[in-house]
């Protein structure tokens, strides 16, 4: 095991289970997530390169309606494919040309059957390691760990990974459960796409890794693609807001129940425990927002 992978939490089974359960409980619905057709998945992956997903959804539906399988795309006039790409604002037109050439390769060199592993998929025109891995994972459940910008951001923040491609690859590979590349790669990319975004939404999206996450504990949400620390995330101001929001749902709440609702890593005797919570409450009491019980040790309520 590499040094970067060894810095992962000891209870990897719990880490994996938490993420998969979070993903399977609720995730964004995209048509390419509802299929294991390698042709459709390749089309979606090529379209999604540096293109907003809401634009891809409409273009994807139109594309597979016009060219529903690899044979018909291979037989299409290249200018029509490139014209479609341009008309749908899908970015660089050479992606359309490469996709068309790849379809021709599948028909001519692989008898119309897509290769099933990442190495063979990279023989297709325009298919690099990331796209090959994605198609192998989502079509055949036969991929390695996918490492894109979102995944790097998640690993950097959650497990204090160095900003180093080899370290990210090692850690992602160590986290990947055996024979579950389809659900795992979807899940970790979804985490980076909706919860661990450039401006994180840890609590709003119920991030399943808050209990392990170094960024959540420290409030430093910088990342390789987020060079400056957010002035709000992890600040006392943020947690004061959480206290007010939680107390707004109750007439009165014991401090022992309030703490875990304010931050997922709350432990009474820990760094972010009773003393830390009392400090927040004292500030809010001084501001006239919160009322404490007589000794200030047991419960709190919001002033109405």
C-alpha positions in Angstrom: 0.0 0.0 0.0 1.3 3.4 -0.9 1.9 6.2 1.6 -1.1 8.2 0.3 -3.4 5.2 0.4 -2.3 4.3 3.9 -3.5 7.7 5.2 -7.1 6.7 4.4 -9.3 5.8 7.4 -8.8 2.4 8.9 -12.5 1.5 8.6 -12.6 1.5 4.8 -15.7 -0.8 4.7 -17.7 1.8 6.6 -16.4 4.6 4.4 -17.4 2.6 1.3 -20.8 1.6 2.6 -21.7 5.1 3.7 -21.0 6.5 0.2 -22.8 3.8 -1.7 -25.9 4.0 0.6 -25.9 7.8 0.2 -25.8 7.5 -3.6 -28.3 4.7 -3.9 -30.7 6.6 -1.6 -30.9 9.6 -3.9 -28.9 10.9 -6.9 -29.3 12.9 -10.0 -31.2 11.1 -12.8 -29.4 11.1 -16.2 -30.4 8.9 -19.1 -26.9 7.4 -19.4 -27.2 6.2 -15.8 -30.2 4.2 -16.7 -28.4 2.1 -19.3 -25.4 -0.3 -19.6 -25.2 0.2 -23.4 -21.5 1.0 -24.1 -22.3 3.0 -27.2 -24.7 5.3 -25.3 -22.3 5.6 -22.4 -19.4 6.5 -24.8 -21.6 9.2 -26.4 -22.5 10.7 -23.0 -18.9 10.7 -21.8 -17.6 12.4 -24.9 -20.4 15.0 -24.8 -19.8 15.7 -21.1 -16.2 16.8 -21.5 -16.2 20.4 -20.3 -19.9 20.8 -21.2 -22.7 21.6 -18.7 -24.7 18.5 -18.0 -28.1 20.2 -18.5 -27.0 20.9 -22.1 -25.8 17.4 -22.5 -29.1 15.8 -21.5 -31.0 17.3 -24.5 -28.2 16.8 -26.9 -27.8 13.2 -25.8 -31.4 12.4 -26.4 -31.3 13.9 -29.9 -28.1 12.2 -30.8 -29.1 8.7 -29.9 -32.5 9.2 -31.6 -30.7 10.2 -34.8 -27.9 7.6 -34.6 -29.3 4.9 -32.2 -26.4 2.5 -32.4 -22.7 2.3 -33.3 -23.4 0.9 -36.7 -25.5 3.8 -37.8 -23.1 6.3 -36.4 -20.2 4.6 -38.2 -22.2 4.8 -41.5 -23.2 8.5 -41.0 -21.7 11.3 -43.0 -19.0 12.9 -40.8 -20.1 16.4 -41.7 -23.6 15.6 -40.3 -22.1 14.5 -37.0 -19.8 17.5 -36.8 -22.8 19.8 -37.7 -24.9 18.2 -35.0 -22.1 18.9 -32.5 -21.8 22.5 -33.5 -25.6 23.1 -33.5 -25.9 21.8 -29.9 -22.9 23.9 -28.6 -21.0 20.8 -27.5 -17.6 22.3 -27.6 -14.6 21.3 -29.7 -15.8 19.8 -33.0 -12.8 17.4 -33.1 -14.7 15.4 -30.3 -17.4 14.7 -32.9 -14.9 13.6 -35.4 -13.1 11.3 -32.9 -16.5 9.8 -31.8 -17.4 9.1 -35.4 -14.0 7.5 -36.1 -14.3 5.4 -32.9 -17.6 4.1 -34.1 -16.0 3.0 -37.3 -13.3 1.2 -35.4 -15.8 -0.7 -33.3 -17.6 -1.9 -36.5 -14.5 -2.6 -38.6 -12.0 -3.9 -36.0 -14.2 -5.3 -33.2 -17.1 -6.7 -35.3 -19.5 -4.2 -33.7 -18.8 -5.3 -30.2 -17.2 -2.8 -27.8 -14.1 -3.8 -25.9 -14.8 -4.4 -22.2 -11.6 -3.4 -20.4 -10.0 0.0 -20.2 -6.8 -0.9 -22.0 -8.6 -2.2 -25.1 -11.1 0.7 -25.1 -8.1 3.1 -25.3 -7.4 1.7 -28.8 -10.5 3.7 -29.9 -9.9 7.1 -31.5 -10.1 9.9 -28.9 -10.6 7.6 -26.0 -8.1 8.4 -23.2 -7.7 6.7 -19.8 -10.5 8.6 -18.1 -13.1 7.9 -20.8 -12.0 4.3 -21.2 -12.3 3.7 -17.5 -15.8 5.3 -17.4 -17.1 3.1 -20.3 -15.6 0.0 -18.8 -17.1 0.9 -15.4 -20.6 2.0 -16.4 -21.2 -0.4 -19.3 -19.4 -3.5 -18.0 -18.7 -3.0 -14.3 -15.1 -3.7 -15.2 -13.2 -0.5 -14.7 -10.6 0.9 -12.4 -11.1 3.9 -10.1 -12.2 7.0 -12.1 -10.2 10.1 -11.1 -11.5 13.3 -12.4 -11.4 16.9 -11.1 -14.4 16.2 -8.8 -12.8 13.1 -7.4 -9.5 14.8 -6.7 -11.4 17.6 -4.8 -13.2 15.0 -2.7 -10.0 13.1 -1.8 -8.0 16.2 -1.2 -10.5 17.6 1.3 -11.8 14.4 2.9 -8.5 12.5 3.5 -5.8 15.3 3.3 -4.3 13.9 0.1 -1.4 15.8 -1.5 -2.1 17.5 -4.7 -0.4 14.8 -6.7 -1.8 12.7 -9.5 -0.1 9.5 -8.4 -1.4 10.0 -4.8 -4.9 10.5 -6.1 -4.7 7.4 -8.3 -3.4 5.3 -5.4 -6.0 6.5 -2.9 -8.8 6.1 -5.4 -7.7 2.6 -6.2 -7.5 1.6 -2.6 -11.0 2.9 -1.9 -12.6 1.2 -4.9 -14.5 -1.9 -3.7 -13.8 -5.2 -5.6 -16.1 -5.7 -8.6 -18.2 -2.6 -8.0 -16.7 0.0 -10.3 -20.1 0.9 -11.7 -21.8 2.0 -8.5 -18.6 3.3 -6.9 -17.4 5.5 -9.6 -20.9 6.9 -10.1 -21.2 7.5 -6.4 -17.9 9.3 -5.8 -18.3 11.5 -8.8 -21.8 12.4 -7.6 -20.4 13.3 -4.2 -18.0 15.7 -5.9 -20.8 17.0 -8.2 -23.4 17.9 -5.7 -22.0 17.9 -2.1 -18.2 18.5 -2.3 -18.4 21.2 -5.0 -16.2 24.2 -5.2 -18.6 25.8 -2.7 -19.4 22.8 -0.6 -22.9 21.8 0.5 -21.9 19.3 3.2 -25.0 19.5 5.4 -27.4 20.5 2.7 -26.6 17.4 0.7 -26.0 15.2 3.8 -22.5 14.3 2.8 -21.9 10.8 4.0 -18.2 11.4 4.7 -18.5 14.3 7.2 -17.5 12.2 10.1 -14.1 11.3 8.4 -13.6 14.6 6.5 -10.6 16.8 7.4 -12.0 19.8 5.6 -15.4 19.5 7.4 -13.6 19.4 10.8 -11.2 22.3 10.1 -13.3 24.5 7.8 -10.5 24.6 5.2 -12.3 23.8 2.0 -9.5 24.7 -0.4 -8.7 22.1 -3.0 -6.6 21.8 -6.2 -9.3 23.6 -8.2 -10.3 25.9 -5.2 -7.0 27.7 -4.3 -8.4 30.0 -1.7 -10.1 29.0 1.6 -13.7 30.0 1.9 -14.1 32.7 4.5 -17.4 31.3 5.6 -17.1 27.5 5.5 -16.1 26.1 8.9 -16.3 29.5 10.6 -17.9 30.3 13.9 -20.4 32.4 11.9 -21.4 29.3 10.0 -21.9 27.2 13.1 -23.7 30.0 14.9 -26.2 30.0 12.0 -26.6 26.2 12.3 -27.4 26.6 16.1 -30.1 29.2 15.3 -31.5 27.0 12.5 -31.6 23.9 14.7 -33.1 25.6 17.7 -35.7 27.2 15.4 -37.2 23.7 15.0 -37.6 23.0 18.7 -39.1 24.8 21.7 -36.1 23.8 23.7 -33.2 21.4 23.2 -30.7 19.7 25.5 -27.1 20.6 24.8 -26.4 16.9 24.4 -28.9 16.7 21.6 -28.0 20.1 20.1 -24.3 19.4 19.6 -24.6 16.4 17.1 -27.2 18.4 15.1 -24.8 21.3 14.7 -21.9 19.3 13.5 -21.6 15.6 12.7 -18.2 15.1 14.4 -19.4 16.6 17.8 -18.1 14.6 20.8 -18.8 16.0 24.3 -15.2 15.8 25.4 -13.6 16.5 22.0 -12.2 19.6 20.4 -15.6 20.4 19.1 -17.5 19.3 22.2 -19.4 20.9 25.1 -16.9 23.8 25.7 -16.9 24.7 22.0 -20.8 24.5 21.9 -21.1 26.6 25.0 -18.9 29.2 23.5 -21.2 29.5 20.5 -24.2 29.7 22.7 -22.7 32.4 24.9 -22.1 34.5 21.8 -25.7 34.0 20.7 -27.0 34.8 24.2 -25.0 38.0 24.2 -26.6 38.9 20.9 -30.1 38.2 22.4 -30.8 35.4 20.0 -30.6 32.4 22.4 -31.8 31.8 26.0 -30.0 29.2 28.1 -31.3 27.3 31.1 -30.4 28.7 34.6 -26.9 27.3 34.8 -26.2 27.5 31.1 -25.1 23.8 31.1 -28.2 21.8 30.2 -30.4 23.2 27.5 -31.0 26.1 25.1 -33.9 27.7 23.2 -34.3 30.4 20.6 -35.6 33.7 21.8 -38.9 34.5 20.0 
